[in-house]
Amino acid sequence: MGINAGVWLVGANGMLGQQLAAGLVGENLPFFASDREVDICDPRALADFARNKRIGWIVNCAAYTAVDRAEDEPDAAMAVNAGGVENLASLAARLRAKLIHFSSDYVFAGDRPEPYREDDAPRPLSRYGVSKWQGERRLAAAGGRYFLFRISWLYGVHGANFVHTMLRVFAEKEKARVVDDQFGSPTYAALLAANIARLVAVDSERFGVYHYCDAGVISWFDFAVAVQELALQAGLLDRAIPIEAIPTSQFPTRAARPLRAVLATDKVRRELDFQVRPWRANLEDFFREKARRGGPEEPPGAPA
Ligand SMILES: NC(=O)c1ccc[n+]([C@@H]2O[C@H](COP(=O)([O-])OP(=O)(O)OC[C@H]3O[C@@H](n4cnc5c(N)ncnc54)[C@H](OP(=O)(O)O)[C@@H]3O)[C@@H](O)[C@H]2O)c1
């Protein structure tokens, strides 16, 4: 089985968007790409872009991802993460295109030990989380056929993310301080993108809400320790620096973050046959990919 209409990759220049572009190429799926120049907050710009194209799938990687900044400009976050998603969802419904959208573990409060399942009730702690949750609701209300993937701690070789930030800290500082009381699971963008591209390639109709992340639950401190260890092995760092484990109370951020928002991935493995790998195996892949590309990529800004 294969798809007989084109794919539109929205937010193609972002961390996940760039990875998805590679994933679609890997599946030999031609696609139209857009980013800022086709503002998802502008329904007319979206309709103009879609005109005279046969679009069977829309994959939305565009989002407002500045979690802390969203506390000061909630309207901007809401415009993109809720309004923009609503515009895309209505257009997809009109075009009868299937829509793939991404949300976040930050829609959950993270105040319980068990992993979150797809039908657990969101209770976001931050303005960013509220905007992503609103986007989910508007997506559902638009009446189209969609896949919604909630993911957590996204990182990859493109753009700003925790791993790139830590690599810079390890290279430039004498000591690092990382919180050890926030737990979750990283999501390696390359494997997520490969899974998504496969879903499009088989023209899946198993619509719904899914949770996806790498296997294993760790703290940001555990993640940082592994990043330094593997970066040393890969020859990306020439010395180790001490990493101090600190509580969240010693690292205040503008936006509150869930302390334990672990996503259960049973459904995505069972229903969509997605490959889910241990976080450390994926981090090793990340460093192989880094080595192949030749050295650290300087990310443009602060991580989401
Ligand atoms: N990063 C994480 O840890 C994480 C965790 C869970 C879920 N997610 C979700 O995963 C998805 C992908 O995240 P990401 O980290 O890849 O995001 P990203 O790197 O910030 O990329 C988002 C892209 O969308 C563009 N964009 C922003 N506003 C737009 C608009 N109005 N119209 C068109 N394009 C616009 C951005 O342009 P500019 O760069 O110019 O703004 C950027 O190129 C998002 O839905 C995000 O909420 C991310």
The ligand as a MOL file (V3000), in Angstrom:
LIG
                    3D

  0  0  0     0  0            999 V3000
M  V30 BEGIN CTAB
M  V30 COUNTS 48 52 0 0 0
M  V30 BEGIN ATOM
M  V30 1 N 11.1570 20.4360 21.9870 0
M  V30 2 C 10.6070 19.6060 22.8760 0
M  V30 3 O 11.2170 19.1970 23.8760 0
M  V30 4 C 9.1970 19.1210 22.6790 0
M  V30 5 C 8.6520 18.2790 23.6360 0
M  V30 6 C 7.3620 17.8340 23.4600 0
M  V30 7 C 6.6480 18.2200 22.3510 0
M  V30 8 N 7.1820 19.0540 21.4260 0 CHG=1
M  V30 9 C 6.3610 19.4270 20.2530 0
M  V30 10 O 6.9710 18.8550 19.0960 0
M  V30 11 C 6.7100 19.6820 17.9590 0
M  V30 12 C 8.0100 20.0350 17.2700 0
M  V30 13 O 8.8310 20.7710 18.1780 0
M  V30 14 P 10.2730 21.3410 17.7840 0
M  V30 15 O 11.0710 21.3560 19.0230 0
M  V30 16 O 10.7580 20.6670 16.5530 0 CHG=-1
M  V30 17 O 9.8840 22.8630 17.4250 0
M  V30 18 P 10.8390 24.0020 16.8400 0
M  V30 19 O 12.2320 23.5030 16.6580 0
M  V30 20 O 10.6080 25.2310 17.6760 0
M  V30 21 O 10.2430 24.2330 15.3790 0
M  V30 22 C 9.0130 24.8380 15.1540 0
M  V30 23 C 9.0660 25.4670 13.7680 0
M  V30 24 O 7.8040 26.1040 13.5330 0
M  V30 25 C 8.0590 27.4200 13.0620 0
M  V30 26 N 6.9190 28.2830 13.3880 0
M  V30 27 C 6.6670 28.9300 14.5450 0
M  V30 28 N 5.5320 29.6480 14.4240 0
M  V30 29 C 5.0740 29.4510 13.1700 0
M  V30 30 C 3.9400 29.9390 12.4630 0
M  V30 31 N 3.0660 30.7980 13.0290 0
M  V30 32 N 3.7480 29.5440 11.1800 0
M  V30 33 C 4.6210 28.6870 10.5870 0
M  V30 34 N 5.7280 28.1970 11.2200 0
M  V30 35 C 5.9410 28.5810 12.4950 0
M  V30 36 C 9.3060 27.8230 13.8080 0
M  V30 37 O 9.8990 28.9610 13.2550 0
M  V30 38 P 10.8070 29.9040 14.2530 0
M  V30 39 O 11.9710 29.0640 14.6490 0
M  V30 40 O 11.1480 31.0530 13.3670 0
M  V30 41 O 9.9200 30.2420 15.4070 0
M  V30 42 C 10.1400 26.5580 13.6780 0
M  V30 43 O 10.7980 26.4880 12.4410 0
M  V30 44 C 5.9400 20.8900 18.5190 0
M  V30 45 O 4.5560 20.6770 18.3630 0
M  V30 46 C 6.2920 20.9100 19.9840 0
M  V30 47 O 5.2970 21.5440 20.7690 0
M  V30 48 C 8.4510 19.5010 21.5640 0
M  V30 END ATOM
M  V30 BEGIN BOND
M  V30 1 1 1 2
M  V30 2 2 2 3
M  V30 3 1 2 4
M  V30 4 1 4 5
M  V30 5 2 4 48
M  V30 6 2 5 6
M  V30 7 1 6 7
M  V30 8 2 7 8
M  V30 9 1 8 9
M  V30 10 1 8 48
M  V30 11 1 9 10
M  V30 12 1 9 46
M  V30 13 1 10 11
M  V30 14 1 11 12
M  V30 15 1 11 44
M  V30 16 1 12 13
M  V30 17 1 13 14
M  V30 18 2 14 15
M  V30 19 1 14 16
M  V30 20 1 14 17
M  V30 21 1 17 18
M  V30 22 2 18 19
M  V30 23 1 18 20
M  V30 24 1 18 21
M  V30 25 1 21 22
M  V30 26 1 22 23
M  V30 27 1 23 24
M  V30 28 1 23 42
M  V30 29 1 24 25
M  V30 30 1 25 26
M  V30 31 1 25 36
M  V30 32 1 26 27
M  V30 33 1 26 35
M  V30 34 2 27 28
M  V30 35 1 28 29
M  V30 36 1 29 30
M  V30 37 2 29 35
M  V30 38 1 30 31
M  V30 39 2 30 32
M  V30 40 1 32 33
M  V30 41 2 33 34
M  V30 42 1 34 35
M  V30 43 1 36 37
M  V30 44 1 36 42
M  V30 45 1 37 38
M  V30 46 2 38 39
M  V30 47 1 38 40
M  V30 48 1 38 41
M  V30 49 1 42 43
M  V30 50 1 44 45
M  V30 51 1 44 46
M  V30 52 1 46 47
M  V30 END BOND
M  V30 END CTAB
M  END
